[in-house]
Amino acid sequence: MPNDNSSENEAIAILGGTGDQGLGLALRFAKAGRRVVIGSRKPERAEDAAKEVLAAVPGADVVGLGNDGAAAAAEIVILSVPFEHSASTVKGIRDQLGPGKVLVSMAVPLAAAIGDGAVRTLGIWQGSCAELLASIVPEGVEVVSAFQNVSAHRLQHLDEDVECDVIVSGAKAPRERVMALCPLIPGLRAVNGGPLANARIVEEITALLIGLNIRYKTPEGLGIRLTGLPGGE
Ligand SMILES: NC(=O)c1ccc[n+]([C@@H]2O[C@H](COP(=O)([O-])OP(=O)(O)OC[C@H]3O[C@@H](n4cnc5c(N)ncnc54)[C@H](OP(=O)(O)O)[C@@H]3O)[C@@H](O)[C@H]2O)c1
């Protein structure tokens, strides 16, 4: 699949796009007309996920590849694997991450990774999952933090708007590239979250949301909305 650097047409790779969150993003970006490359450890699982997207979005521009092939095929690479497998997955595709690529960190270091609950997070030496990934990507690759507070369930229900603000953090130019993806999904609004270190706060919000989902019995997943933003709704 050729790379297309014009930002409106550039492919979006989703590693681990066979899971709930990645598949939800794949469905939504495909529905918005974007080229989507689903990655998996097993290419046949990615192909099956691509077929699922095609069934839901006829005519979608979507393919399934191994994680390495998917990372090579796109300039924006969303990492959609559980936190505990994030660093090893990135190390496995390092050779496909060239300068100028943007790696989107979406994982939340939930304490469930060590057998504790999903309503708490783990302390990460670098500060957050996003900063951990930034410490291991090759030079010239930008890490941007986004989409941690968006519910997979809501992403997968294509008939309904998702209704969530997406706090996007990282260096200015790559951050703006990722912010531009948010309005492709009805109900998502991008919020400039400043430097990557703010991912520490955004990742924590997801643990809070999971607890709220339990207390309020909202399995479809709550979202977040900021009020009073200039130009906001
Ligand atoms: N679910 C949500 O509502 C939600 C909301 C916000 C953020 N997130 C974040 O989004 C990410 C994905 O969430 P999810 O619910 O989609 O996760 P998931 O379904 O548990 O896993 C996603 C994919 O990760 C891959 N994977 C599993 N074990 C792996 C391993 N040992 N090494 C490498 N890859 C492995 C699998 O893909 P293959 O087997 O095909 O390789 C799997 O389909 C997580 O980091 C999560 O924190 C999720």
The ligand as an SDF file (V2000), in Angstrom:
LIG
                    3D

 48 52  0  0  0  0  0  0  0  0999 V2000
  -11.3250   -0.8990   25.6740 N   0  0  0  0  0  0  0  0  0  0  0  0
  -11.5000    0.3820   25.9440 C   0  0  0  0  0  0  0  0  0  0  0  0
  -12.6610    0.8600   26.1500 O   0  0  0  0  0  0  0  0  0  0  0  0
  -10.3300    1.3250   25.9860 C   0  0  0  0  0  0  0  0  0  0  0  0
  -10.5800    2.6890   26.2290 C   0  0  0  0  0  0  0  0  0  0  0  0
   -9.4980    3.5690   26.2340 C   0  0  0  0  0  0  0  0  0  0  0  0
   -8.2040    3.0950   26.0300 C   0  0  0  0  0  0  0  0  0  0  0  0
   -7.9980    1.7540   25.8360 N   0  0  0  0  0  0  0  0  0  0  0  0
   -6.6310    1.2990   25.6170 C   0  0  0  0  0  0  0  0  0  0  0  0
   -6.5530    0.8200   24.2910 O   0  0  0  0  0  0  0  0  0  0  0  0
   -5.6660   -0.2980   24.2440 C   0  0  0  0  0  0  0  0  0  0  0  0
   -6.3940   -1.4820   23.6090 C   0  0  0  0  0  0  0  0  0  0  0  0
   -7.5080   -1.7790   24.3950 O   0  0  0  0  0  0  0  0  0  0  0  0
   -8.4170   -3.0670   24.0440 P   0  0  0  0  0  0  0  0  0  0  0  0
   -9.5350   -3.0720   25.0060 O   0  0  0  0  0  0  0  0  0  0  0  0
   -8.6980   -3.0900   22.5970 O   0  0  0  0  0  0  0  0  0  0  0  0
   -7.3810   -4.2230   24.4020 O   0  0  0  0  0  0  0  0  0  0  0  0
   -7.4520   -5.7820   24.0910 P   0  0  0  0  0  0  0  0  0  0  0  0
   -8.6740   -6.0830   23.2900 O   0  0  0  0  0  0  0  0  0  0  0  0
   -7.2580   -6.5090   25.3710 O   0  0  0  0  0  0  0  0  0  0  0  0
   -6.1420   -6.0330   23.2150 O   0  0  0  0  0  0  0  0  0  0  0  0
   -5.9370   -5.3780   21.9920 C   0  0  0  0  0  0  0  0  0  0  0  0
   -5.0230   -6.2250   21.1540 C   0  0  0  0  0  0  0  0  0  0  0  0
   -3.7380   -6.3050   21.7570 O   0  0  0  0  0  0  0  0  0  0  0  0
   -3.0780   -7.4260   21.1980 C   0  0  0  0  0  0  0  0  0  0  0  0
   -2.3600   -8.1560   22.2350 N   0  0  0  0  0  0  0  0  0  0  0  0
   -2.8820   -8.9250   23.2180 C   0  0  0  0  0  0  0  0  0  0  0  0
   -1.8990   -9.4960   23.9270 N   0  0  0  0  0  0  0  0  0  0  0  0
   -0.7290   -9.0790   23.3830 C   0  0  0  0  0  0  0  0  0  0  0  0
    0.6310   -9.3500   23.6540 C   0  0  0  0  0  0  0  0  0  0  0  0
    1.0010  -10.2060   24.6270 N   0  0  0  0  0  0  0  0  0  0  0  0
    1.5760   -8.7440   22.8790 N   0  0  0  0  0  0  0  0  0  0  0  0
    1.2160   -7.9250   21.8660 C   0  0  0  0  0  0  0  0  0  0  0  0
   -0.0810   -7.6550   21.5480 N   0  0  0  0  0  0  0  0  0  0  0  0
   -1.0270   -8.2310   22.3040 C   0  0  0  0  0  0  0  0  0  0  0  0
   -4.1420   -8.3240   20.5790 C   0  0  0  0  0  0  0  0  0  0  0  0
   -3.9890   -8.2640   19.1600 O   0  0  0  0  0  0  0  0  0  0  0  0
   -3.4090   -9.5190   18.3210 P   0  0  0  0  0  0  0  0  0  0  0  0
   -3.6780  -10.7730   19.1120 O   0  0  0  0  0  0  0  0  0  0  0  0
   -4.2370   -9.4500   17.0780 O   0  0  0  0  0  0  0  0  0  0  0  0
   -1.9830   -9.2210   18.1070 O   0  0  0  0  0  0  0  0  0  0  0  0
   -5.4350   -7.6720   20.9900 C   0  0  0  0  0  0  0  0  0  0  0  0
   -6.4750   -7.8160   20.0440 O   0  0  0  0  0  0  0  0  0  0  0  0
   -5.2430   -0.6170   25.6780 C   0  0  0  0  0  0  0  0  0  0  0  0
   -3.9600   -0.1080   25.8870 O   0  0  0  0  0  0  0  0  0  0  0  0
   -6.2510    0.1430   26.5290 C   0  0  0  0  0  0  0  0  0  0  0  0
   -5.6870    0.6360   27.7260 O   0  0  0  0  0  0  0  0  0  0  0  0
   -9.0290    0.8630   25.8000 C   0  0  0  0  0  0  0  0  0  0  0  0
  1  2  1  0
  2  3  2  0
  2  4  1  0
  4  5  1  0
  4 48  2  0
  5  6  2  0
  6  7  1  0
  7  8  2  0
  8  9  1  0
  8 48  1  0
  9 10  1  0
  9 46  1  0
 10 11  1  0
 11 12  1  0
 11 44  1  0
 12 13  1  0
 13 14  1  0
 14 15  2  0
 14 16  1  0
 14 17  1  0
 17 18  1  0
 18 19  2  0
 18 20  1  0
 18 21  1  0
 21 22  1  0
 22 23  1  0
 23 24  1  0
 23 42  1  0
 24 25  1  0
 25 26  1  0
 25 36  1  0
 26 27  1  0
 26 35  1  0
 27 28  2  0
 28 29  1  0
 29 30  1  0
 29 35  2  0
 30 31  1  0
 30 32  2  0
 32 33  1  0
 33 34  2  0
 34 35  1  0
 36 37  1  0
 36 42  1  0
 37 38  1  0
 38 39  2  0
 38 40  1  0
 38 41  1  0
 42 43  1  0
 44 45  1  0
 44 46  1  0
 46 47  1  0
M  CHG  2   8   1  16  -1
M  END
$$$$
